[in-house]
Amino acid sequence: MISEMGKVALSYSKLHGFVTIPCSKGKEGKGADVRFKKYEKTKPTVSEIEEWFRDDLDPTPNIGLVCGQNSGVVDLDIDDFEAFEALGYDIPDNTPMVKTPDGGGHYTTDIQKGNL
């Protein structure tokens, strides 16, 4: 049976075309649970996603996105907002952003829109 996180990963894949993979907290606090290189060119199957996000796994993996042309998204990882702002770049206010535990953030956008 698939976990709730797995259902979200499947919806990202089906509805948005994102390439989703499982990620867990490794020795550095993050990391892919699968070798993701092949998913830069192919998309995982529904069966693979269901296996990766089984509801009997403890802990339940987080969702990782493989960025690039295959997924259609690009991600800008900012560790220091003050340093980034000093560079003079502007990110549109409507660009989705997820804060990271260390105080940084990830801005993710559609490659075609070119928001970044």
Helices and strands as residue ranges (DSSP letters): H 4-16, E 20-23, G 37-40, H 46-52, E 62-65, E 73-78, H 81-86, E 97-99, E 105-110
